[in-house]
Amino acid sequence: MRRPLPDADGVHRTVPGALGGVVTFVALLSALALAACATLPSAIVRTGPDDPGTRIPGIDLCDRDSPGVVDLDPDRPLVLLVHGCRSSGGRFRALARVFEAHGQQAVCFNYDDRNSLRDASRGLATAIEALKARLKPQQITILGHSQGGLVARRALIREGRHPLPAGDGFTYRLLTVSSPLNGISASSICGRPWLHFLTLGFTHVICHGISGKKWTEIFPNAPFMERPGTLIPAVTEHLQVVTDERGVCRRTNLDGTCAKSDCVFGIDEQRNAVISADPRVEVVPMAAGHVEIVGTEGIVPVKLLGLLQARGILAATPPERKDEMVRLLARLFGPIP
């Protein structure tokens, strides 16, 4: 038997037999150890120069490393971007600018990815409520990548400690991309009580000490995964992009061989039967790598951008501006393949 093994970036390798379980466990914890975040930004959000604004924890512009002032137009559609593990809002710097270039406004929610996912989602729900106070009623789009999808969806369930209210004129469109909504297989060893017992709690201590508070939430049989909750009525749709990341290369060698895989989560880790049972959920399979799908330096997320425009999440590009947008994408991400 061969088991998938994530390296420090979550990319799967394989090792044989029982050794695979131990090495997978150690590699997982090593990867999670790198996930600590700095102090979260808390920008002052305002609607004009005469508005003193409100400081909203976690909210800031995606293209800024330190918190500042976020000026929102109450009349323009808002897109809220939620990063994944070992990342920050800066991951969406380029994507946010694409939204801005199409007349929409995008801000990022930053959170400590070593914290409990429940706590992170409550922080996101609190931030959404604070943002709504400075907007006119509208549909807010929330896009979460990877672990950010877990946080985004959890913020929109009715079983939350303080669920977002209904009937205030706001609705929500949820988009999760490459998110392990069914649990991370490589972390399964952290969900085995008998192993914690046999090791006199050693594995318990290591799982908690390395991965932080979220360690009890990320394995496949965790209550967080098996009982994901029900989306609040104000969520009009949940578009779930499930990426088939097999065989996708993130970086190649000069001879054309793969230097770094872009396979992080399998399809079975992303598909959750309980979540899919909601008629508002639409699963969109897409052959793309974990990083490829949202873009990075040298990789333009053409597949995701095409989907966003096809579904009306990203405004259509006027024909007379298409050449301009091609040049913009080239500047933001790199040459279009």
Sequence and secondary structure as in RCSB ss.txt:
>XXXX:A:sequence
MRRPLPDADGVHRTVPGALGGVVTFVALLSALALAACATLPSAIVRTGPDDPGTRIPGIDLCDRDSPGVVDLDPD
RPLVLLVHGCRSSGGRFRALARVFEAHGQQAVCFNYDDRNSLRDASRGLATAIEALKARLKPQQITILGHSQGGL
VARRALIREGRHPLPAGDGFTYRLLTVSSPLNGISASSICGRPWLHFLTLGFTHVICHGISGKKWTEIFPNAPFM
ERPGTLIPAVTEHLQVVTDERGVCRRTNLDGTCAKSDCVFGIDEQRNAVISADPRVEVVPMAAGHVEIVGTEGIV
PVKLLGLLQARGILAATPPERKDEMVRLLARLFGPIP
>XXXX:A:secstr
 EEEEE TTS EEEEEHHHHHHHHHHHHHHHHHTT   S  EEEEESSTT   EEEETEE TT SS  EEE  TT
S EEEEE  TT  GGGGHHHHHHHHHTT EEEEE   TTS HHHHHHHHHHHHHHHHTTS S EEEEEEETHHHH
HHHHTTBTTSSS   SSSS EEEEEEES  TT  GGGGGGG HHHHHHTTTHHHHHHHHHHGGGGGTSSTTSHHH
HS   B TTEEEEEEEEEE TT EEEE TTS EEEE   S HHHH  HHHHTSTTEEEEEEE  TTTTT BTTB 
 HHHHHHHHHTTSS    GGGHHHHHHHHHHHT S  
